[in-house]
Amino acid sequence: MVFLGTGIVFLIVVFILSGLKVVKEYERGVKFTLGKYVGMMTPGLKIVIPIIQTWRRVDIRVKTIDVPDQDAITKDNVSLKVNAVLYYKVADASKAILEVEHFGYAVSQLAQTTMRDVVGEVMLDELLVSREKISRRIQEIVDKATDEWGIKVNAVELKDVELPQEMKRVLAKEAESEREKRAVIIKAQGEVEASNNMATAAATLAGSQGALHLRTLQALNDIASDQNNTIVFAVPLEILRAFGDVGGSSAVGKIAKALKKKK
């Protein structure tokens, strides 16, 4: 009898200990009694009656899903491959268990189909330029669809957009043409600015005798600094001005007036 009583006590202790469950801080427990949902288990030491009760452990931390390469066609009929990464967490553990089977797999499949649909609604240029906007659009759709599963989608990020080789060559040629166009525009703007500066300088020199002398001396200094055999004949400005007066106007004045008219 003593042995039998000890055995019964031992079985009772084992029975009780087997019903003790520890729920961690980042987990929630979904408890069932005879198959019926009866409530949530919060972090701490909990009791689950063996045989009669069961429970499911749910991790509520943020999880990452790599959305694999998806073949998609943009609105302007360009075939490409696109992949992404999705961040989600379980907001309601009871819904995640009761409303959908394997909620992680379900979120992944929904993200794949949604990404193909959204890419098909935009042009290729918009996809390449506005990736953040498109990612946010995918996130909003998936988050709304998984709300009834107790899932919260925190973010979706498009990672790679792989274009066909033919399209890569077309984009490379387009980029090169754009660079050449910008170079021509910049060069033309520089020539216009240079001509304007020359006209202003000529007008200033024509109106100031001292400035013209200084510019002449500067030019002579520049020539002298170069190691060459250039011979310079300096002609006094008075002689040039005398010839200009005979012709009715100074040569410098004519140059200034011509540049002003061109401007």
C-alpha positions as CSV (number, residue, x, y, z in Angstrom):
1,M,0.0,0.0,0.0
2,V,2.9,2.4,0.8
3,F,4.5,1.6,-2.5
4,L,1.2,2.2,-4.3
5,G,0.6,5.5,-2.5
6,T,4.1,6.7,-3.4
7,G,3.5,5.8,-7.0
8,I,0.3,7.7,-7.1
9,V,1.9,10.8,-5.6
10,F,4.7,10.5,-8.1
11,L,2.3,10.4,-11.0
12,I,0.4,13.4,-9.6
13,V,3.6,15.4,-9.3
14,V,4.7,14.4,-12.9
15,F,1.2,15.3,-14.1
16,I,1.3,18.7,-12.5
17,L,4.9,19.4,-13.7
18,S,4.1,18.4,-17.2
19,G,1.3,21.0,-17.2
20,L,3.7,23.9,-16.3
21,K,4.6,26.0,-19.3
22,V,6.9,29.0,-19.5
23,V,5.9,31.7,-22.0
24,K,8.8,34.1,-22.8
25,E,8.6,37.8,-23.0
26,Y,8.6,37.9,-26.8
27,E,6.0,35.1,-27.1
28,R,2.3,34.6,-26.6
29,G,0.4,31.3,-26.0
30,V,-2.9,30.4,-27.6
31,K,-4.7,28.0,-25.2
32,F,-7.3,25.4,-26.2
33,T,-9.6,23.3,-23.9
34,L,-10.9,20.2,-25.6
35,G,-10.1,21.8,-28.9
36,K,-11.9,25.1,-28.2
37,Y,-10.1,28.4,-27.9
38,V,-10.2,29.7,-24.4
39,G,-7.8,32.5,-24.2
40,M,-4.3,34.0,-24.5
41,M,-1.3,33.0,-22.4
42,T,0.9,36.1,-21.4
43,P,4.6,35.9,-20.5
44,G,5.4,34.0,-17.3
45,L,4.8,30.5,-15.8
46,K,1.4,29.1,-16.9
47,I,-0.5,25.9,-16.3
48,V,-1.9,23.8,-19.1
49,I,-3.8,20.7,-18.0
50,P,-2.4,17.7,-19.8
51,I,-4.7,15.8,-22.1
52,I,-7.6,18.2,-21.6
53,Q,-5.8,21.4,-22.7
54,T,-3.3,22.2,-25.5
55,W,-1.5,25.4,-26.5
56,R,0.4,26.9,-29.4
57,R,3.4,29.1,-29.0
58,V,3.6,32.2,-31.2
59,D,6.7,34.4,-31.6
60,I,5.6,38.1,-31.8
61,R,9.0,39.5,-32.8
62,V,9.6,41.2,-36.2
63,K,10.4,38.6,-38.9
64,T,11.9,38.9,-42.3
65,I,10.7,37.2,-45.5
66,D,12.9,37.2,-48.6
67,V,10.5,37.5,-51.5
68,P,12.2,35.5,-54.4
69,D,12.6,36.7,-57.9
70,Q,9.3,37.2,-59.7
71,D,8.8,37.4,-63.4
72,A,6.7,40.5,-64.1
73,I,5.7,42.7,-67.0
74,T,5.5,46.5,-66.6
75,K,2.7,48.6,-68.0
76,D,4.8,49.4,-71.1
77,N,5.3,45.7,-71.8
78,V,8.9,45.3,-70.5
79,S,9.7,41.9,-69.0
80,L,11.9,41.8,-66.0
81,K,12.6,40.1,-62.7
82,V,12.1,41.8,-59.3
83,N,12.6,40.6,-55.7
84,A,12.1,42.2,-52.3
85,V,12.3,41.8,-48.6
86,L,9.3,42.0,-46.3
87,Y,9.2,42.8,-42.5
88,Y,6.2,41.7,-40.5
89,K,5.2,40.8,-37.0
90,V,2.2,39.0,-35.3
91,A,0.0,41.6,-33.8
92,D,-2.8,39.2,-32.7
93,A,-1.6,35.7,-31.9
94,S,-5.1,34.3,-31.7
95,K,-6.0,35.4,-35.2
96,A,-2.6,34.2,-36.5
97,I,-3.5,30.7,-35.3
98,L,-7.2,30.6,-35.8
99,E,-7.7,32.4,-39.1
100,V,-4.9,31.1,-41.3
101,E,-2.7,28.0,-41.5
102,H,1.1,28.7,-41.6
103,F,0.7,32.4,-41.5
104,G,4.4,33.0,-42.5
105,Y,4.0,31.0,-45.7
106,A,0.7,32.8,-46.4
107,V,2.3,36.2,-46.0
108,S,5.1,35.2,-48.4
109,Q,2.7,34.0,-51.1
110,L,0.6,37.1,-50.8
111,A,3.6,39.4,-51.1
112,Q,4.7,37.6,-54.3
113,T,1.4,38.0,-56.1
114,T,1.0,41.6,-54.9
115,M,4.5,42.6,-56.1
116,R,3.7,41.2,-59.6
117,D,0.4,43.0,-59.7
118,V,1.9,46.4,-58.6
119,V,4.8,46.2,-61.0
120,G,2.3,45.5,-63.8
121,E,0.5,48.8,-63.0
122,V,3.6,51.1,-63.5
123,M,5.9,52.1,-66.3
124,L,9.5,51.0,-66.4
125,D,10.8,54.5,-65.7
126,E,8.6,54.9,-62.7
127,L,9.7,51.5,-61.4
128,L,13.4,52.5,-61.6
129,V,12.9,56.0,-60.2
130,S,10.1,55.6,-57.6
131,R,11.1,52.3,-56.0
132,E,10.3,53.7,-52.5
133,K,6.8,54.7,-53.6
134,I,6.1,51.3,-55.2
135,S,7.5,49.5,-52.1
136,R,5.1,51.5,-49.9
137,R,2.2,50.6,-52.2
138,I,3.0,46.9,-51.9
139,Q,3.3,47.2,-48.1
140,E,-0.1,48.9,-47.9
141,I,-1.9,46.2,-49.9
142,V,-0.3,43.3,-48.1
143,D,-0.8,44.9,-44.7
144,K,-4.5,45.5,-45.4
145,A,-5.0,41.9,-46.7
146,T,-3.3,40.3,-43.7
147,D,-5.0,42.4,-41.0
148,E,-7.7,39.8,-40.6
149,W,-4.9,37.3,-39.9
150,G,-3.5,39.3,-37.0
151,I,-0.4,40.3,-39.0
152,K,1.2,43.7,-39.2
153,V,3.4,44.4,-42.2
154,N,6.0,46.9,-41.1
155,A,7.8,47.5,-44.4
156,V,8.5,46.2,-47.9
157,E,11.7,47.0,-49.7
158,L,12.4,46.3,-53.4
159,K,15.9,44.9,-53.6
160,D,16.8,44.1,-57.3
161,V,15.2,44.9,-60.6
162,E,16.8,42.7,-63.3
163,L,16.3,43.9,-66.8
164,P,16.8,41.9,-70.1
165,Q,20.2,42.5,-71.8
166,E,18.5,44.2,-74.7
167,M,16.9,46.7,-72.4
168,K,20.2,47.3,-70.5
169,R,21.9,48.2,-73.8
170,V,19.0,50.6,-74.7
171,L,19.2,52.3,-71.3
172,A,23.0,52.6,-71.6
173,K,22.7,54.3,-75.0
174,E,20.0,56.6,-73.7
175,A,22.2,57.6,-70.8
176,E,25.2,58.3,-73.1
177,S,23.1,60.4,-75.4
178,E,21.8,62.4,-72.4
179,R,25.4,63.0,-71.2
180,E,26.4,64.2,-74.7
181,K,23.4,66.5,-74.8
182,R,24.4,68.1,-71.4
183,A,28.0,68.5,-72.6
184,V,26.9,70.4,-75.7
185,I,24.5,72.7,-73.7
186,I,27.2,73.5,-71.1
187,K,29.7,74.2,-73.9
188,A,27.3,76.5,-75.7
189,Q,26.5,78.3,-72.4
190,G,30.2,78.8,-71.8
191,E,30.7,80.3,-75.2
192,V,27.9,82.7,-74.8
193,E,29.2,83.8,-71.4
194,A,32.7,84.2,-72.8
195,S,31.5,86.3,-75.7
196,N,29.6,88.5,-73.3
197,N,32.6,89.0,-71.2
198,M,34.8,89.8,-74.2
199,A,32.3,92.4,-75.3
200,T,32.2,94.0,-71.9
201,A,36.0,94.0,-71.7
202,A,36.3,95.6,-75.1
203,A,33.9,98.3,-74.2
204,T,35.8,99.0,-71.0
205,L,39.1,99.2,-72.7
206,A,37.8,101.4,-75.4
207,G,36.5,103.9,-72.8
208,S,39.6,104.0,-70.6
209,Q,43.0,104.8,-72.0
210,G,44.8,103.7,-68.8
211,A,43.0,100.3,-68.8
212,L,44.1,99.7,-72.4
213,H,47.8,100.5,-71.5
214,L,47.6,98.1,-68.5
215,R,46.1,95.3,-70.7
216,T,48.9,95.8,-73.2
217,L,51.6,95.6,-70.5
218,Q,49.9,92.4,-69.1
219,A,49.9,90.8,-72.6
220,L,53.6,91.7,-73.0
221,N,54.4,90.2,-69.6
222,D,52.5,87.0,-70.5
223,I,54.5,86.7,-73.8
224,A,57.8,87.4,-72.0
225,S,57.1,84.7,-69.4
226,D,57.0,82.0,-72.1
227,Q,60.3,80.7,-73.3
228,N,60.0,81.3,-77.0
229,N,61.5,83.4,-79.8
230,T,58.5,85.7,-80.4
231,I,59.4,89.2,-81.4
232,V,56.9,91.9,-80.5
233,F,56.9,95.4,-82.1
234,A,55.3,97.9,-79.8
235,V,53.5,100.6,-81.6
236,P,52.4,103.7,-79.6
237,L,48.6,104.0,-79.3
238,E,48.8,107.6,-80.4
239,I,49.9,106.5,-83.9
240,L,47.0,104.0,-84.1
241,R,44.6,106.6,-82.9
242,A,45.9,109.0,-85.5
243,F,45.2,106.5,-88.2
244,G,41.8,105.9,-86.7
245,D,41.0,109.6,-86.7
246,V,41.8,109.7,-90.4
247,G,39.4,106.9,-91.0
248,G,36.7,108.7,-89.0
249,S,36.8,106.5,-85.8
250,S,39.3,104.7,-83.7
251,A,40.1,101.1,-84.4
252,V,39.4,100.1,-80.7
253,G,36.1,102.0,-80.8
254,K,35.1,100.1,-84.0
255,I,35.9,96.8,-82.3
256,A,33.9,97.7,-79.2
257,K,30.9,98.9,-81.3
258,A,31.0,95.7,-83.3
259,L,31.1,93.5,-80.2
260,K,28.2,95.5,-78.7
261,K,26.1,95.0,-81.9
262,K,26.9,91.3,-81.8
263,K,25.7,91.1,-78.2
